[in-house]
Amino acid sequence: MKPDPKRPPPGPGSPTLAEQVGAKAARKLKARRSATPGVWFGLGMMGLIGWSVVVPTLLGAGLGLWLDHHYPGGRSWTLALLVAGLTLGCFNAWHWVSKEDQAMHEELDEKEQGDD
């Protein structure tokens, strides 16, 4: 094989092929670990938050309808349990959002410490 005329011959201080491959692999691994979440992650998180509010609200409304049908009275169980389910769902969504926010801040702190 002829040496490439465009590329100078390797000198005593130039990295070997194994070192170049190792450095490239390390960069790829670092990029994979610190990948920013994409659009699908955001849509999935919105779906998770939405379902965490909708499911308790619908369960509360359903239970309230059943109670109103089987035990009629002066109070509306449907309205009371609908509000209770909505409240529970909002606290659940708040929990998920705060958990993700904390994970993002911890990741940023780790990156800042790694850069120092």
One Martini backbone bead per residue (centre of mass of N, CA, C, O) as a GRO file, in nm:
protein
  116
    1MET     BB    1   0.096   0.037   0.022
    2LYS     BB    2   0.051   0.362  -0.024
    3PRO     BB    3   0.111   0.658   0.075
    4ASP     BB    4  -0.048   0.940   0.157
    5PRO     BB    5   0.016   1.259   0.033
    6LYS     BB    6  -0.185   1.428   0.224
    7ARG     BB    7  -0.062   1.260   0.455
    8PRO     BB    8   0.124   1.257   0.710
    9PRO     BB    9   0.342   1.101   0.875
   10PRO     BB   10   0.379   0.949   1.157
   11GLY     BB   11   0.473   1.050   1.458
   12PRO     BB   12   0.573   1.036   1.787
   13GLY     BB   13   0.300   1.223   1.884
   14SER     BB   14   0.097   1.055   1.743
   15PRO     BB   15  -0.179   0.886   1.723
   16THR     BB   16  -0.305   0.594   1.716
   17LEU     BB   17  -0.549   0.402   1.595
   18ALA     BB   18  -0.651   0.300   1.871
   19GLU     BB   19  -0.681   0.583   1.999
   20GLN     BB   20  -0.883   0.698   1.793
   21VAL     BB   21  -1.104   0.485   1.834
   22GLY     BB   22  -1.138   0.527   2.140
   23ALA     BB   23  -1.220   0.827   2.127
   24LYS     BB   24  -1.470   0.788   1.946
   25ALA     BB   25  -1.622   0.593   2.133
   26ALA     BB   26  -1.637   0.785   2.376
   27ARG     BB   27  -1.803   1.005   2.233
   28LYS     BB   28  -2.049   0.826   2.168
   29LEU     BB   29  -2.120   0.747   2.457
   30LYS     BB   30  -2.160   1.035   2.563
   31ALA     BB   31  -2.387   1.112   2.363
   32ARG     BB   32  -2.590   0.893   2.453
   33ARG     BB   33  -2.610   0.978   2.757
   34SER     BB   34  -2.663   1.305   2.666
   35ALA     BB   35  -2.932   1.290   2.543
   36THR     BB   36  -3.188   1.454   2.424
   37PRO     BB   37  -3.502   1.478   2.437
   38GLY     BB   38  -3.761   1.428   2.237
   39VAL     BB   39  -4.068   1.447   2.107
   40TRP     BB   40  -4.172   1.172   2.213
   41PHE     BB   41  -4.117   1.229   2.507
   42GLY     BB   42  -4.308   1.472   2.534
   43LEU     BB   43  -4.566   1.324   2.445
   44GLY     BB   44  -4.553   1.105   2.661
   45MET     BB   45  -4.568   1.298   2.903
   46MET     BB   46  -4.840   1.422   2.833
   47GLY     BB   47  -4.992   1.154   2.844
   48LEU     BB   48  -4.927   1.082   3.136
   49ILE     BB   49  -5.054   1.334   3.261
   50GLY     BB   50  -5.335   1.303   3.143
   51TRP     BB   51  -5.398   1.019   3.263
   52SER     BB   52  -5.346   1.102   3.565
   53VAL     BB   53  -5.618   1.274   3.554
   54VAL     BB   54  -5.847   1.109   3.409
   55VAL     BB   55  -5.877   0.844   3.567
   56PRO     BB   56  -5.968   0.950   3.851
   57THR     BB   57  -6.207   1.114   3.743
   58LEU     BB   58  -6.368   0.878   3.614
   59LEU     BB   59  -6.382   0.699   3.866
   60GLY     BB   60  -6.534   0.903   4.040
   61ALA     BB   61  -6.780   0.935   3.853
   62GLY     BB   62  -6.862   0.638   3.842
   63LEU     BB   63  -6.902   0.595   4.145
   64GLY     BB   64  -7.109   0.823   4.179
   65LEU     BB   65  -7.325   0.706   3.991
   66TRP     BB   66  -7.365   0.443   4.143
   67LEU     BB   67  -7.444   0.570   4.415
   68ASP     BB   68  -7.689   0.738   4.306
   69HIS     BB   69  -7.847   0.485   4.206
   70HIS     BB   70  -7.841   0.309   4.483
   71TYR     BB   71  -7.824   0.596   4.678
   72PRO     BB   72  -8.049   0.801   4.712
   73GLY     BB   73  -8.027   1.164   4.764
   74GLY     BB   74  -7.931   1.491   4.845
   75ARG     BB   75  -7.662   1.400   4.731
   76SER     BB   76  -7.383   1.430   4.508
   77TRP     BB   77  -7.157   1.193   4.428
   78THR     BB   78  -7.055   1.270   4.153
   79LEU     BB   79  -6.943   1.551   4.215
   80ALA     BB   80  -6.760   1.480   4.456
   81LEU     BB   81  -6.588   1.251   4.305
   82LEU     BB   82  -6.495   1.423   4.072
   83VAL     BB   83  -6.331   1.627   4.239
   84ALA     BB   84  -6.155   1.419   4.384
   85GLY     BB   85  -6.028   1.298   4.124
   86LEU     BB   86  -5.910   1.561   4.017
   87THR     BB   87  -5.728   1.619   4.257
   88LEU     BB   88  -5.567   1.357   4.247
   89GLY     BB   89  -5.466   1.396   3.953
   90CYS     BB   90  -5.311   1.663   4.002
   91PHE     BB   91  -5.113   1.548   4.210
   92ASN     BB   92  -4.999   1.334   4.023
   93ALA     BB   93  -4.891   1.526   3.803
   94TRP     BB   94  -4.709   1.691   3.989
   95HIS     BB   95  -4.526   1.457   4.061
   96TRP     BB   96  -4.415   1.398   3.774
   97VAL     BB   97  -4.303   1.680   3.713
   98SER     BB   98  -4.110   1.703   3.959
   99LYS     BB   99  -3.945   1.451   3.892
  100GLU     BB  100  -3.839   1.548   3.612
  101ASP     BB  101  -3.714   1.813   3.708
  102GLN     BB  102  -3.510   1.687   3.899
  103ALA     BB  103  -3.365   1.512   3.686
  104MET     BB  104  -3.271   1.750   3.510
  105HIS     BB  105  -3.105   1.899   3.729
  106GLU     BB  106  -2.910   1.666   3.791
  107GLU     BB  107  -2.795   1.645   3.504
  108LEU     BB  108  -2.683   1.935   3.489
  109ASP     BB  109  -2.496   1.910   3.736
  110GLU     BB  110  -2.322   1.679   3.620
  111LYS     BB  111  -2.220   1.834   3.373
  112GLU     BB  112  -2.086   2.071   3.528
  113GLN     BB  113  -1.888   1.888   3.690
  114GLY     BB  114  -1.756   1.754   3.433
  115ASP     BB  115  -1.639   2.031   3.313
  116ASP     BB  116  -1.435   2.108   3.559
   0.00000   0.00000   0.00000
